[in-house]
Amino acid sequence: MKTRGQPRERERILYVRKRLLASIRATSATTSTLRLLQEALEEETGQKVGFNTLRRFFGLLPTGTPSFKTWSLFDTYLKSRRVLSRHDSEDFEAVWAPRHRLHALIARESPEACAAFLADQHGADHYPDLLGRVTNHFINAERRDVLEVIYTTDALFANHAQFAHYLSEIVGLTLRQLPPERVEALMPVFELPHFRATILYFFIDYDHLGGYYGQILRRLPPLDDPEALFHACILGYFDYLRGGDMPLLPLRTPAELRSYYPVLSGRYVGTLFLGASHSSGYLRRSYIRQLCLWHAPHLVCFEIVPALILIRDFETLHWLYDLHYEELYDQDNWATSQMTNLYLIGEAFLYLSEGNLKRARLISDSIQLDHTSLAYDRYVRLFHGVMTLELFAEDGASAEARAAVVDQLTTEVAATGFTRFLGLARFPELDS
């Protein structure tokens, strides 16, 4: 995304004037203070600076655009004198200025002014942070009226896939803290299409399927068939992870799934594996192969690989990695880090199933759990914990190391209710 908001030349001059005077403990530019500044500049940098250059810069002579050499001299001097701290740097000022403006608009509680300002900032790197700040503030202030203006302004959500991963995590952390009665009061906001599309369906909060997230989904009337399918898949999967059976869902053909978001298509196929209503060979040929021709494999397979791990279908997992290995790892940004981690966990399981302990250990060591989105954190750690226990079983790890992983795994199960993972882990300590 493009970056906006660089200080205009006039604003930059005023800012540096202030810092230069502060460096000699002066508050105004006079002949005497500029003489002192000239001496300080030359002493600190070892470079000559003309007195008239300073007079022009401070407006005591007709001004022009400062040269690159002049700007470089001032920057070197201010950094050397530590007048420009990290928080006073021009980069920080450029980032802080729109936030300062937004805070003023929030304080005035002007929905239309906030929306207009956000529209002007749309496309900037800091845009999701600004929109997240507005959203969190008015959620906490219980101002549904403002949120409804923001989340019904179409211009604010153009190309939302470019920023929704970031926005949704910012707002998702606030949603996690809401008591049930506040969730209920905010349901009219949560029902708005832009709120669903940019927050609820990007921050799929596995850690709180039994809390606020499940509460919201169960109250949302689906707006279309893909949304109804998502609700059925994720809530059915929640029951499955808690030890129940995966409910059978109405059959969708690959052609129907082609028009759905790739992750949703894969999520549906994952439920078919878990429901065991079709053979793995049929699902590979008729669904996965077709969907991966139409969509990016790393998106289609994101919900399929966990399902294959859960049912220990290593034959299909092997087929999948052989067919799309490079495409599965063909992403390197924060928003897809949980995908990479799950694919690495799946690959480690695959090597363990083949008895290739050395390769499984290498893959395990490359997993970076801290890079996982918070919405998937406990969920991914559960798969990782089971994989680690199986690796330890083959690796002859110490009793202390095994106990630590068991403790962590049982803690995550207690927090999520996903008892399915206790049955998945083939390790004696979990049988007691």
N, C-alpha and C positions, 0 to 999 in steps of 0.2 A: 504494500500500500504506500501511497505517496505520503510524504511528510510535509505538513504545513506549519505555519506559525513562526517562521524564523523572524527574529526581530527586524523591524525596518531600520534603515540606516539612521534615521533621526533618533529612534529609541536607543539604538546602540551607542550613539555619540553621547546622549544624555547619561546613560548608564556608566560609561567609562569615565566621563568627566567627574561624576560623583566619586568613583573609586580612586581616581588619581588624586583628587583633593583630600580624600580620607587618608591616603597614604602619608600625607605630610601634616595631617591633623588640621586641615583648613576647611572652611565651609563655603568660601566664595573665591572666585578667580580675580585677583588683582595683580598689578605689576609685581608687587613684592612676593605674593604667594607663587606666581608663575616662575619667578627667579629661583625660589626655593625648589620648586618642582623640577626645573631644568637641571639644577645641580644634582638632585636625587636621582633623576633618570640617568644622567651621564655617569654618576658614581656607581650605580647599581648594575648598569648594562655594559659600561665601557664604550658606549656609542655616543656620538654627538647628536644633539637635537637642537634645531634652531629655535630661538626665542619667539620669532614671528610665527613659526609653525605652531607653537603652543597658543599664541594669541589667536591665531585663526581657528584652532580647534575649539577654544573656549569662547569664540564669538566676539573677541575684542578687536578683531580685524575682519574684513569681509571673508566669509567662510567658503570653502570648497570641499570637495570630497577628499577625505584623508587618503593618502597613498597606502599601498600595501606595506611599504617599509615603515610608515608611521604606526599603523595598526600593529605590526609585528613587534615594534619596539615597546609599545604600551603593554602588549600582552606579556612579553618577556619580563618586563619590569614588575607588573602586578603579580604575576605568579612567583617571581623571585621574592617579593616583599610579603608574600602570602596574603595579599589583600583579596585576591580572588580565591576563596576557599572552594571546596568541591560544591558547596551549596550556592555559591555566588557566581559560578561559572556561567558563561553565556548559554551553554547547552542546558543547564538546569533552569535558567531563566526562561528559555524557549519552551520547556516542558511545563514549568510552573505557571506561566502567564494564562493559558486557557483554563487551568484548574482554578486559579484565582478568580477569573471572570465567572466561571460556572458556580463557584461557591457564593458569589454575590447574588446570582440569579436564584439559587436555591434558597438563600436567606429571605429573598423577597417573595418566595413561593408563587412565582408567576409561571404557570404551566406553558403558556404560549411562548413566552420569552425563552424558557429553557429549551423548548422544542426547536425554536428558530436558531438558537445558538448551536445546538447539537447538529442541526442540519448543515450549518456552515462548516462544522468540524468533521463531517462525515468523510471518510476516506483517509483521514490522518492516522498515523500509527497509534496515537494515544486515544483514538475515538472509543474503543471498547471500554477503556478505563473511565472516560468521562460519562458514558452512558451507564456504566455499572455504578458509578458514584451517585448519579441521579436516582437510579432505581433503588439502590440500597437505602438512601436517605429517606425516600418517600414511603418505602415499605416500613421502615422503622417508625416513621412519623404517622403511619396509618392514613396516608393521604391517597385514597383510591382515586379521587378526582384528577390529581396530577398524573398518576400512573396511567390512567385511562387516556389522557391526552397524549402522553408520550407514546404509548403502545398502540395507538390508532393513527399515528402519523406515518404514513407509508414511506416517505422519503428517508426516514431514519433507519429503515431496515432493507434498503436496496443492497443487493449482493451480500446478504447477511452471512452466507457461508464463509466469507473471508474473515469475519470477526466473532462469530457466535461462540466458538470454542473458548475464547478469552472472556467474553461477556458472561457466558453461562457459569464459568467457575467463580467469577467475582460475585455474581448474584446468588449462586448456589450455596455459598458459604453462609450467606445471610438467611436463606430459606431454611437451612438446617437448624437454625437457632429458634425458629418460630414455634411457640406452643400451639397445640391443635386448634384452640379457639381463634388464634390469629390467622392460621391457615384457612379456616372456615370463612373468616371475615374478608379475606383477600381473594376468595374464589372467583369473583367477577373479573378480577385482573388476570388471574391465571388462565381463565377461559379465553382471553383475547388471542386471536391467531398469531400475532407477532410475538407475544410472550411465550406461547407454546413452541413456536418454530425456532426461536433464538435462544431460549433458556431451557425449558423443560425437556426438549427433545435433543439437546446437545449435552446437557449435564444429566445424563441418565444415572441417577444416584443409586447404584447397587448397594452402597453401604446403608441406605435409608429406605429400602423398599418396604420395610416393615414399619416405617415412620411417616414423616411428612410426605415423602415422594409417592409412596403407595396410596396415601390418603388423597393426594391431589389427583392422581391418575384415575382412581375409582370414582371420583366425582366429576371428571371431565366428560362431557358428551362428545364422542368422536365427530369430527367435522366431515370425514370422508372415509372411504374404505381402507386406504393405507394406514390412517390413524387408528381405526378400529382394529386392524391387524396388529399394529404395534402394541396396543393396550393388551390384547389377548395374549400375544407372545410373551411380553415382559412379565405380566402378572401370573401367567401359567408357569413361566420359568421360575418365578419366585416360589411358587408352591412346590415345584420340583426340587429346588435347592434346599427346601426345608424338609425334604424326605418324602413328598407326595409323588403321585404319578403325573406325568406330563399330559395335560388334557389334549384330546384330539381336536384339531382346528379344521374349519372348512377348507377343502382342497383348493389351492391356487395353482394354476398351471405356470410353467416357466414363462410363457408368453405374457401372462398377467403380471408376473413379478418384474418383468423387464421395465415397466414404467415406474416402479417403486424405487425409492432411494436404495442404493446398493447394500448398505448395512442392514436395512429392514428386510430385503430379499434374503440375505444370508441368515438373518435371525430366524425367519420362517423356516428355512431349510434345516437349521439347527434343531428347531422343535420337532421336525419330522424324524430326525435321527434319534432324538431323545424319546419320542413316542413309539418308536419301533414299529410303525405301521407299514413301513416299506423297507425293502432290502437296501443295504448299503450300496450294492452295485447299481441298483436302479436310481438311487438318489445321486450317485456320482455321475452316471451317464446323462440322466434326464434333467438334472437341476444344476449341479455345480459346474459341469463342463459348459453348459449353455450360458449360465449367468456370467461366468468368467470370460466368455467371448464378448459379452455386451458391456460389462462393467469392469472397473479396476479390481483385480483379484484380491488385493489387500483389504478392500472394503467389503467385498462379498464374503470373504472367509473369516472376518473378524469374530463373528458369532458362531461360525461353524466349528472352528478349531477347538474352542472350549467344550462344545458338545461332544466332539470326538474323544477328547481327553476323559470326559466324565463317563462315557460308555466304553472307554478303553478300546476304541476301534482304530487300532494302530495300522491296520491294512489300508483303510481310507486315508489316514493321516500320511502314511508313506506315499500313497498315490498323489495326494494333494501337494506335498512338498516336492516331489519329483516333477510335477507338471508346472508348478508356479513358484518355485523357490525364489527366484530373483525378484519377481513382482511382489511377493509378500513383504519383502524388506525394502521395497523401493519407495521409502519415505523416511525423512530425517528431520521432522519438525516436532515441536513440543506437542502439538495437538494429536499426533499419532503415536506418541511414545508408549501408550498402553497397548497399542496393537503390536508394536515391536516386541515388547516384553512378553505378551501372550504367545506370539509366534516362536520366540526363543524358548519359552517354557514347553511349548508343544514339541519343538525339535529335541529338547533334552529328554522328554518322555519317550520320544521315538527312538533315540539312541539307547536309552535304558532298556526298552523293549527288545532291542536287537543285541543286547549284551555289550555294546560299545561304550564301556565305562569312561575311557579316556576322552572320547569326543563329548559325551554327556557332561563331563566335568568342565570342559572348555566352554561349552555353550552356557552352562549354568553361571560360570564366572563372568560372562559378558552381560548378564542381565542387570539393568539399572532400575531397581524398584522405585527409587526416589523420584524418577522422572515420570511416574505414572500420574495421570490426572486424579485429583482427589475423589472424584465420583467413583472411580474404579479401584481405589487403593486397597481396601480390604479384600475385595473380590479377587484381584490379581495376586495378592499376597497369599490367599488360600491355595490357589493353584501352585504357587511357588513353594509353599510349605510342604504340600504333598509330594511335589517333585523332589524337594530336598531330602525328605525322609526316605524316599526310595533310593536316592543317590547314596545316602548315608548307609542304608542297609547293604548296599553292594560294596561300599567303600571302607567299611569297618571303622566308622567314626566313633569317637569316644562316647561313653554314656552321658557325659555332661553336655556334649554338643547335641546329641539326639534329644535329650530332655529339654533343652532350650527351644528347639524347633517345635516339639510337641506342645510346650507351654504356649508358645506364640500361636500355634495353629488352633488350640482350644480356646484361646482368648478371642481370636477372630471369629470362630464359630459362635461363641457366646454373644458377641456383639451383633452379628448379622442374623443368627438363627439358621445358617446354612449347614445343617447337620449332614447333608449329602456328602460333604468332604470328609467326614470321619469315616464313612464307609469306603470312600475312594482310596484313602491312604492304607496301604498294606504294610502295617508296622505294628508289632506286638504292644507297644506302650499305649496305643489307642484302643485296644480291646479291653483294657481294665476299667 
